[in-house]
Amino acid sequence: MSKDKGFSEKDTINSEAKPIFSHLVELRARLLWVIVIMIIGTALSFIFVDNIYSFLVQPLADAMNENDTNRLIYTGLTEAFFTYLKVAFFSGIFLTFPVLLLQVWIFIAPGLYKNEKKAFLPFLIFTPILFFLGGACVYYVVLPMAWPFFLSFQSTGGDMALPIQLEARVSEYLDLIMTLIFAFGLCFQLPVFLVLLGRAGLISAGFLASKRKYAIIIAFIVAAFLTPPDLVSQILLAVPILILYELSIFLIRRSNPNKGFVDETNTN
C-alpha cells in the first residue's frame, strides 16, 4: 500500500476512525471520572477544612493589628457550615484541576498526529502551572497589598460620632478570596490562549502589538467584571493581565520572529 507523501507512518493518527457515538460514550466516561475525582477531592478537603480556612484568612489576620476586631462573624445559623462546604468544594476543584486537563489530553491525544502532540503537550503542562501561579499571585502579592488599604478606613472615634470598625462575615470574605483566586487563575491562561492562536496562524505578534491600546481597555473591563467593585482589586488584576499580554507577544515573536516583524512593520 502507498503512503501519503506529506506524513510518515509515525505521523499518522494513532487510532482507527470511530463512530461519533463511541466518542460520546468515551467523553461521558471521562467526565464521570473527573466528577468522581472532584468529589473525592472535596471530601478530603473537608477533612482538613479548618487548616484550609486558617490558610485563607491568614492574610487578613496579618493585616489586622491589636486595635482591630481580629475576628470573622456569621449572622445565619447555617452560614458557617455551608461556608465550610463551599471552601471544601473550592479546594477540591482547585487541587484536582490537573486531573481535568489529563482527561482532556487522554481523550484528544489519539486523534492527533505526532507533530500535533508535540505542539500541544507543552500548553497542557503550562496550563495548571499558570493557574496555580495566578492563585499564588493573589495570596502572596495582591492580598498583602489590598487588605491594609481597606482596613485603613477604620476609625476609633475621635471627631466622628461613632467609630467605624470591620465586622466581616466569614462567607463574604471567603467568597471574595475564592473569586479572586479563580479570576487570577483564569486570566493567567492568557499566554496559553494567545500563543495557541499564534501557532495556529490566526494572530501574530505584530497584530497583538498594534492592538495594545485596545488590550488595555479590555483588561480593565475584564478586571471590573471578575473582581469586587473597587478600584484597587481591578488594578491589581488588570496589571498582571497586561504583563501577560506583553509576554504573549514576546513568545509569539520568538516562535516566529520573521512573521512578527513583517506584520508589525505593515501595521505601522
C-alpha positions in Angstrom: 0.0 0.0 0.0 1.2 3.5 -0.7 1.8 6.1 2.0 0.9 9.8 1.8 3.8 11.9 0.8 3.1 14.6 3.5 3.2 12.3 6.5 5.4 9.4 7.6 3.9 6.3 9.4 4.8 7.8 12.8 2.9 11.0 11.9 -0.4 9.3 11.3 -3.3 9.2 13.8 -2.8 6.5 16.4 -6.3 5.1 16.4 -8.7 3.9 13.8 -11.7 6.0 12.9 -14.6 5.5 15.4 -18.3 6.4 15.1 -19.4 9.6 16.8 -21.4 7.6 19.4 -18.2 5.9 20.6 -16.6 9.2 21.1 -19.6 10.5 23.1 -19.5 7.4 25.3 -15.8 7.9 26.0 -16.4 11.6 26.7 -19.1 10.8 29.2 -16.8 8.3 30.9 -14.0 10.9 31.1 -16.4 13.5 32.6 -17.6 10.9 35.1 -14.1 10.3 36.2 -13.5 14.0 36.6 -16.6 14.4 38.7 -15.7 11.4 40.9 -12.2 12.7 41.4 -13.5 16.2 42.3 -16.0 14.7 44.8 -13.2 12.7 46.4 -11.0 15.9 46.5 -13.9 17.8 48.1 -14.3 15.1 50.7 -10.6 15.0 51.5 -10.6 18.8 51.7 -13.5 18.8 54.1 -11.4 16.7 56.5 -8.8 19.5 56.5 -11.2 22.4 56.1 -10.0 24.0 59.4 -6.5 24.1 58.0 -7.6 25.4 54.7 -9.8 28.1 56.4 -6.8 29.2 58.5 -4.6 29.4 55.4 -7.2 31.6 53.5 -7.8 34.0 56.4 -4.1 34.4 57.3 -3.6 37.4 55.0 -6.4 39.3 56.8 -5.1 38.3 60.2 -1.7 39.6 59.3 -3.1 42.9 58.1 -5.1 43.4 61.4 -3.5 45.0 64.5 -4.4 44.8 68.1 -7.0 47.6 67.8 -9.0 45.7 65.2 -11.7 43.2 65.8 -9.5 40.3 64.8 -12.4 38.0 64.1 -14.9 36.9 61.4 -18.5 36.6 62.2 -21.5 34.7 60.8 -25.1 36.0 61.1 -27.1 33.0 59.9 -27.4 29.7 61.8 -26.2 27.6 58.9 -23.9 30.1 57.4 -20.6 28.8 58.8 -21.4 25.2 57.9 -22.3 25.9 54.3 -19.2 28.2 54.1 -17.1 25.3 55.2 -18.7 23.1 52.5 -18.0 25.8 49.9 -14.4 26.1 50.9 -14.0 22.3 50.7 -15.6 22.2 47.2 -13.4 25.1 46.1 -10.3 23.4 47.3 -11.3 20.1 45.7 -11.8 21.8 42.3 -8.6 23.8 42.7 -6.5 20.7 43.6 -8.0 18.3 41.0 -7.8 20.8 38.1 -4.8 19.0 36.6 -6.9 15.8 36.6 -9.4 17.5 34.3 -6.6 18.5 31.9 -5.2 15.0 32.0 -8.6 13.5 31.0 -8.8 16.1 28.2 -5.4 15.0 26.9 -6.3 11.3 27.1 -9.5 12.0 25.1 -8.0 14.1 22.3 -4.5 12.5 22.1 -5.5 9.5 19.9 -6.9 11.9 17.3 -3.7 14.0 17.0 -0.7 13.5 14.7 2.7 13.1 16.4 3.8 16.6 15.5 0.5 18.0 16.8 1.1 16.2 20.1 4.5 17.8 20.4 3.0 21.2 19.8 0.0 20.8 22.1 1.6 19.0 25.1 3.6 22.0 26.4 0.4 24.1 26.6 -1.3 21.3 28.5 1.6 21.3 31.0 1.8 25.0 31.5 -2.0 25.5 31.9 -2.2 24.2 35.5 1.2 25.8 36.3 -0.1 29.2 35.3 -3.4 28.6 37.0 -1.6 27.9 40.3 0.7 30.9 39.7 -2.4 33.1 39.4 -3.7 31.8 42.7 -0.3 32.4 44.3 -0.2 35.9 42.9 -3.5 36.7 44.7 -2.4 35.2 48.0 1.2 36.4 48.2 1.1 39.7 46.3 -2.4 41.1 45.9 -3.9 40.4 49.4 -1.0 41.7 51.4 -1.4 45.0 49.5 -5.2 45.2 49.4 -6.2 44.3 52.9 -4.2 47.0 54.7 -5.6 49.6 52.3 -9.2 48.5 53.1 -8.6 48.3 56.8 -7.2 51.8 56.8 -10.8 53.2 56.5 -11.5 52.1 60.1 -11.6 54.7 62.8 -11.7 54.6 66.6 -13.9 57.6 67.1 -12.2 60.9 67.6 -14.0 63.6 65.6 -16.6 61.1 64.5 -19.8 60.4 66.4 -19.3 56.7 66.2 -16.2 54.6 65.3 -16.0 52.6 62.2 -14.7 49.0 62.5 -14.7 46.0 60.3 -17.1 43.2 61.2 -16.6 40.9 58.2 -18.8 38.0 57.6 -16.9 34.7 57.1 -19.0 33.8 54.0 -18.4 37.2 52.3 -14.7 37.1 53.0 -14.2 33.6 51.7 -16.4 34.2 48.6 -14.2 37.2 47.8 -11.0 35.2 48.2 -12.2 32.3 46.1 -13.5 34.7 43.4 -10.1 36.4 43.2 -8.2 33.2 43.1 -10.2 31.7 40.2 -10.3 35.1 38.4 -6.5 35.4 38.5 -6.1 31.7 37.7 -8.2 32.0 34.5 -6.6 35.3 33.5 -3.2 33.8 33.8 -4.2 31.4 31.0 -3.9 34.4 28.5 -0.4 33.4 27.2 -1.5 29.8 26.6 -4.6 31.0 24.7 -2.8 33.7 22.6 0.3 31.5 21.8 -2.0 28.7 20.7 -3.7 31.2 18.3 -0.3 32.3 17.2 0.9 28.8 16.5 -2.3 28.2 14.5 -1.6 31.3 12.4 -4.7 33.1 13.4 -2.8 36.0 15.1 0.7 37.4 15.0 3.0 39.3 17.4 2.7 42.4 15.2 -1.1 42.2 15.3 -1.2 42.0 19.1 1.3 44.8 19.4 -0.8 47.1 17.1 -3.9 46.4 19.3 -2.1 47.2 22.5 -4.3 50.2 23.3 -7.4 48.1 22.9 -5.9 45.4 25.1 -5.5 47.9 27.9 -9.2 48.9 27.8 -10.3 45.2 27.6 -8.0 44.3 30.5 -9.7 46.8 32.8 -13.2 45.8 31.6 -12.5 42.1 32.3 -11.0 43.1 35.7 -14.1 45.1 36.5 -16.3 42.0 35.9 -14.2 39.5 37.7 -13.3 41.4 40.8 -15.3 43.2 43.5 -16.5 46.7 42.8 -13.4 48.6 44.0 -10.7 50.2 42.0 -7.8 48.6 43.9 -8.8 45.0 43.1 -9.4 45.9 39.4 -6.0 47.5 39.0 -4.3 44.5 40.8 -5.9 42.2 38.2 -5.6 44.4 35.1 -1.9 45.0 35.5 -0.9 41.2 35.5 -3.2 40.7 32.5 -1.3 43.4 30.6 2.0 41.9 31.7 0.9 38.5 30.4 -0.3 40.1 27.2 3.2 41.5 26.6 4.6 38.1 27.5 2.4 36.5 24.8 3.7 39.0 22.2 7.3 38.1 23.1 6.6 34.3 23.0 4.8 34.5 19.6 7.5 36.7 18.2 10.2 34.3 19.4 8.4 31.3 17.9 8.1 33.0 14.5 10.2 36.2 14.5 10.1 37.0 10.8 6.3 36.9 10.6 6.0 39.1 13.7 8.5 41.6 12.3 6.8 41.8 8.9 3.3 42.2 10.4 4.4 44.9 12.9 6.0 46.9 10.1 2.9 46.6 8.0 0.6 47.8 10.8 2.9 50.8 11.4 
